[in-house]
């Protein structure tokens, strides 16, 4: 029953009119577009729009793909409550020092099996709702190739194919645009701006419903070489804007190994449910070019969310 209520409130669009405010909650389709695939980001309250340097950037801020030195492979497994899972796979390749970075990614949300009954509680089988997104993108410098890379304006863009299935499938195309501004204050501050899902709608029950457009304004403050504070302002189409903040401390174990501690919070669900929510915690282990990350996010009376990922930068 809990899964069905979650499905109704998040997955099924209720109204085609959405206008970036709290009255629009639940009025857009394709909830997978609002789910972060990266445990490192999630453990910092999902504040990472300006501070990500692996292949998952294609799903968060495509402009940050330029931070990848060579190649990056990212895999994540996300375990939600009621056996709902989210899987992702991303790959990015730097095409040259002043050329840009190419990326491709896919993520798949599985709502599990839901039993069907008629008005008299007779068994009518089951169905398995799911959503999938396939992304293809590129990021490159826009200004000053003679300057240091961190002093350049960066543009990133992706196209995406979105499939939404309850019992029947519906598909659409969309796109993201990301901008990474030149570093400021002696490279202590980074700012970014992302427009996600800027076009597209899905036809369900003979009506077209918007997919969730999202605007993200991100900042990263590099306190020391090993300490970072990230902050994002997120404006989704189907609810009022919310704020997120996260902290990361990196601890060097030896020349090849590093351990990271993270914590964060955001105001997205601060008044939507009971119990501990809107906070997150996690850690990461880096050894050579291999990174393992984990995050834990309590989700009120619905349960807890666990995310793990493996990244290989080579």
For each residue, the residues with C-beta under 8 A, 3 or more apart:
1: 4 5
2: 5 6 81 82 302
3: 6 7 82 83 84 111 112 114
4: 1 7 8 114
5: 1 2 8 9
6: 2 3 9 10 11 81 82 84 302
7: 3 4 10 11 12 111 114 129
8: 4 5 11 12
9: 5 6 26
10: 6 7 26 31
11: 6 7 8 31 111 129 131 166
12: 7 8 26 29 166
13: 16 26 27 28 29 202 204 209 210
14: 26 27
15: 18 24 26 27
16: 13 27 207 208 209 210
17: 24 27
18: 15 24 27 28 210 237 238
19: 23 24 237
20: 24 235 236 237 240 241
21: 24 239 240
22: 25 239 240
23: 19
24: 15 17 18 19 20 21 27 28 237 238 239
25: 22 238 239
26: 9 10 12 13 14 15 238
27: 13 14 15 16 17 18 24 209 210 238
28: 13 18 24 209 210 211 212 213 237 238
29: 12 13 164 170 201 202 204 209 210 211 212
30: 33 131 133 162 164 172 197 202 211 212
31: 10 11 34 35 109 131 212
32: 35 86 107 109 131 132 133 162
33: 30 133 162 196 197 211 212 214
34: 31 212 214 236
35: 31 32 78 86 107 109
36: 41 42 46 59 60
37: 56 59 60 76 78 86 88 90 107 309
38: 41 42 48 52 54 56 59 60 74 76 293 307 309
39: 42 43 76 78 282 284 293 294 295 307 308 309
40: 43 44 48 52 248 260 262 282 284 293 295 309
41: 36 38 44 46 47 48 52 56 60 246
42: 36 38 39 45 46 264 280 282 295 297 305 307
43: 39 40 246 262 263 264 280 281 282 283 293 294 295 296 297
44: 40 41 47 48 230 244 245 246 247 248 262 263 264 280 282
45: 42 230 232 244 245 246 264 265 266 279 280
46: 36 41 42 232 234 244 246 264 266 280
47: 41 44 218 230 231 232 244 245 246 264 266
48: 38 40 41 44 51 52 60 218 230 232 246
49: 52 60 61 192 194 216 217 218 230 232
50: 61 64 180 190 191 192 218 219 220 230
51: 48 64 190 218 220 228 230
52: 38 40 41 48 49 56 57 60 61 64 67
53: 57 64 67 68 72
54: 38 57 68 72 74 90 92 291 311 313
55: 58 65 68 72 73 74 90 91 92 103 105 311
56: 37 38 41 52 59 60 74 76 88 90 105 309 311
57: 52 53 54 60 61 62 63 64 65 67 68 92 103 139 156
58: 55 62 65 90 92 103 104 105 135 137 158
59: 36 37 38 56 88 90 105 107 133 135
60: 36 37 38 41 48 49 52 56 57 64 194
61: 49 50 52 57 64 156 178 180 192 194 216 218
62: 57 58 65 103 137 138 139 156 157 158 176 177 178 194
63: 57 66 139 154 155 156 178 179 180 192 194
64: 50 51 52 53 57 60 61 67 139 154 156 178 180 192
65: 55 57 58 62 68 92 100 101 102 103 137 138 139 156
66: 63 94 100 101 139 140 141 149 154 156 180
67: 52 53 57 64
68: 53 54 55 57 65 71 72 92 93 94 101 313
69: 94 313
70: 93 94 313 314
71: 68 91 92 93 94 313 314
72: 53 54 55 68 90 91 92 93 311 312 313 314
73: 55 90 91 311 312 314
74: 38 54 55 56 88 89 90 91 105 309 310 311
75: 88 89 90 309 310 311
76: 37 38 39 56 86 87 88 307 308 309 310
77: 85 86 87 307 308 309
78: 35 37 39 85 86 87 88 305 306 307 308
79: 85 305 306 307
80: 83 84 85 86 299 303 305
81: 2 6 84 299 302 303 304 305
82: 2 3 6 112 302 303
83: 3 80 112
84: 3 6 80 81 109 110 111 112
85: 77 78 79 80 109 110 112
86: 32 35 37 76 77 78 80 107 108 109 110
87: 76 77 78 107 108 110
88: 37 56 59 74 75 76 78 105 106 107 108
89: 74 75 105 106 107
90: 37 54 55 56 58 59 72 73 74 75 103 104 105 106 135
91: 55 71 72 73 74 103 104 105
92: 54 55 57 58 65 68 71 72 101 102 103 104
93: 68 70 71 72 101 102 103
94: 66 68 69 70 71 99 100 101
95: 99 100 101 102
96: 99 100
97:
98: 141 145
99: 94 95 96 140
100: 65 66 94 95 96 138 139 140 141
101: 65 66 68 92 93 94 95 138 139 140
102: 65 92 93 95 137 138
103: 55 57 58 62 65 90 91 92 93 135 136 137 138 139 158
104: 58 90 91 92 135 136 137
105: 55 56 58 59 74 88 89 90 91 133 134 135
106: 88 89 90 132 133 134 135
107: 32 35 37 59 86 87 88 89 132 133
108: 86 87 88 130 131 132
109: 31 32 35 84 85 86 130 131 132
110: 84 85 86 87 128 130
111: 3 7 11 84 114 128 129 130
112: 3 82 83 84 85 128
113: 126 127 128
114: 3 4 7 111 126 127 128 129
115: 123 125 126
116: 123 124 125 126 127
117: 120 121 122 123 124
118: 121 122 124
119:
120: 117
121: 117 118
122: 117 118
123: 115 116 117
124: 116 117 118
125: 115 116
126: 113 114 115 116
127: 113 114 116 166 167
128: 110 111 112 113 114
129: 7 11 111 114 165 166 167
130: 108 109 110 111 165
131: 11 30 31 32 108 109 162 163 164 165
132: 32 106 107 108 109 162 163
133: 30 32 33 59 105 106 107 160 161 162 163
134: 105 106 160 161
135: 58 59 90 103 104 105 106 158 159 160 176
136: 103 104 158 159 160
137: 58 62 65 102 103 104 156 157 158 159 176
138: 62 65 100 101 102 103 156 157 158
139: 57 62 63 64 65 66 100 101 103 154 155 156 157 178
140: 66 99 100 101 154 155 156
141: 66 98 100 144 145 149 152 153 154 155
142: 152 153 154 155
143: 147 152 153
144: 141 147 151 152 153
145: 98 141 152
146:
147: 143 144 151 152
148: 151 152
149: 66 141 152
150: 182 183 187
151: 144 147 148 182 183
152: 141 142 143 144 145 147 148 149 182
153: 141 142 143 144 179 180 181 182
154: 63 64 66 139 140 141 142 179 180
155: 63 139 140 141 142 177 178 179
156: 57 61 62 63 64 65 66 137 138 139 140 176 177 178 179 180
157: 62 137 138 139 175 176 177 178
158: 58 62 103 135 136 137 138 175 176
159: 135 136 137 173 174 175
160: 133 134 135 136 173 174 175 176 197
161: 133 134 171 173
162: 30 32 33 131 132 133 171 172 173 174 200 202 211
163: 131 132 133 169 170 171
164: 29 30 131 169 170 171 172 202 204
165: 129 130 131 168 169 170
166: 11 12 127 129 204
167: 127 129
168: 165
169: 163 164 165
170: 29 163 164 165 202 203 204
171: 161 162 163 164 202
172: 30 162 164 200 201 202 211
173: 159 160 161 162 199 200
174: 159 160 162 197 198 199 200 211
175: 157 158 159 160 197 198 199
176: 62 135 137 156 157 158 160 194 195 196 197 198
177: 62 155 156 157 194 195 198
178: 61 62 63 64 139 155 156 157 192 193 194 195
179: 63 153 154 155 156 192 193 194
180: 50 61 63 64 66 153 154 156 190 191 192
181: 153 184 190 191 192 193
182: 150 151 152 153
183: 150 151 187 188 189 190
184: 181 187 188 189 190 191
185: 188 189
186:
187: 150 183 184 222
188: 183 184 185 221 222
189: 183 184 185 219 220 221 222
190: 50 51 180 181 183 184 219 220 222
191: 50 180 181 184 217 218 219
192: 49 50 61 63 64 178 179 180 181 216 217 218 219
193: 178 179 181 215 216 217 218
194: 49 60 61 62 63 176 177 178 179 214 215 216 218
195: 176 177 178 198 213 214 215
196: 33 176 213 214 215 216
197: 30 33 160 174 175 176 200 211 212 213 214
198: 174 175 176 177 195 213
199: 173 174 175
200: 162 172 173 174 197 210 211
201: 29 172 208 209 210 211
202: 13 29 30 162 164 170 171 172 208 209 211
203: 170 206 207 208 209
204: 13 29 164 166 170 207 209
205:
206: 203
207: 16 203 204
208: 16 201 202 203
209: 13 16 27 28 29 201 202 203 204
210: 13 16 18 27 28 29 200 201 213 237
211: 28 29 30 33 162 172 174 197 200 201 202
212: 28 29 30 31 33 34 197 236 237 238
213: 28 195 196 197 198 210 236 237
214: 33 34 194 195 196 197 234 235 236 237
215: 193 194 195 196 234 235
216: 49 61 192 193 194 196 232 233 234 235
217: 49 191 192 193 232 233
218: 47 48 49 50 51 61 191 192 193 194 230 231 232 233
219: 50 189 190 191 192 230 231 232
220: 50 51 189 190 228 229 230 231
221: 188 189 228 229 230 231
222: 187 188 189 190 225 227 228
223: 227 228 229
224: 227
225: 222
226: 249 250 251 252
227: 222 223 224 247 248 249 250
228: 51 220 221 222 223 247 248
229: 220 221 223 245 246 247
230: 44 45 47 48 49 50 51 218 219 220 221 245 246 247 248 264
231: 47 218 219 220 221 243 244 245 246
232: 45 46 47 48 49 216 217 218 219 243 244 245
233: 216 217 218 241 242 243 244
234: 46 214 215 216 241 242 243 244 266 268
235: 20 214 215 216 241
236: 20 34 212 213 214 239 241
237: 18 19 20 24 28 210 212 213 214
238: 18 24 25 26 27 28 212
239: 21 22 24 25 236 242 268
240: 20 21 22
241: 20 233 234 235 236
242: 233 234 239 266 267 268
243: 231 232 233 234 266 267
244: 44 45 46 47 231 232 233 234 264 265 266 267 268
245: 44 45 47 229 230 231 232 264 265 266
246: 41 43 44 45 46 47 48 229 230 231 262 263 264 265 280
247: 44 227 228 229 230 262 263 264
248: 40 44 227 228 230 260 261 262
249: 226 227 260 261 262
250: 226 227 258 259 260
251: 226 258 259 260 261
252: 226 257 258
253: 257 258 259
254: 257
255:
256: 287 288
257: 252 253 254 285 286 287
258: 250 251 252 253 285 286 287
259: 250 251 253 283 284 285 286
260: 40 248 249 250 251 283 284 285 286
261: 248 249 251 283
262: 40 43 44 246 247 248 249 281 282 283 284 295
263: 43 44 246 247 279 280 281 282
264: 42 43 44 45 46 47 230 244 245 246 247 279 280 281
265: 45 244 245 246 278 279 280
266: 45 46 47 234 242 243 244 245 278
267: 242 243 244 270 278
268: 234 239 242 244 272 278
269: 272 273 277 278 299 300
270: 267 277 278
271:
272: 268 269 277 300
273: 269 277 299 300 301 302
274: 300 301
275: 298 300 301
276: 279 298 300
277: 269 270 272 273 298 299 300
278: 265 266 267 268 269 270
279: 45 263 264 265 276 297 298
280: 42 43 44 45 46 246 263 264 265 295 296 297
281: 43 262 263 264 295 296
282: 39 40 42 43 44 262 263 293 294 295 296 307
283: 43 259 260 261 262 293 294
284: 39 40 259 260 262 291 292 293 294
285: 257 258 259 260 291 292 293
286: 257 258 259 260 290 291 292
287: 256 257 258 290
288: 256
289: 312 313 314
290: 286 287 310 311 312
291: 54 284 285 286 309 310 311 312 313
292: 284 285 286 308 309 310 311
293: 38 39 40 43 282 283 284 285 307 308 309 311
294: 39 43 282 283 284 306 307 308
295: 39 40 42 43 262 280 281 282 305 306 307
296: 43 280 281 282 304 305 306
297: 42 43 279 280 304 305 306 307
298: 275 276 277 279 304 305
299: 80 81 269 273 277 302 303 304 305
300: 269 272 273 274 275 276 277
301: 273 274 275
302: 2 6 81 82 273 299
303: 80 81 82 299
304: 81 296 297 298 299
305: 42 78 79 80 81 295 296 297 298 299
306: 78 79 294 295 296 297
307: 38 39 42 76 77 78 79 282 293 294 295 297
308: 39 76 77 78 292 293 294
309: 37 38 39 40 56 74 75 76 77 291 292 293
310: 74 75 76 290 291 292
311: 54 55 56 72 73 74 75 290 291 292 293
312: 72 73 289 290 291
313: 54 68 69 70 71 72 289 291
314: 70 71 72 73 289
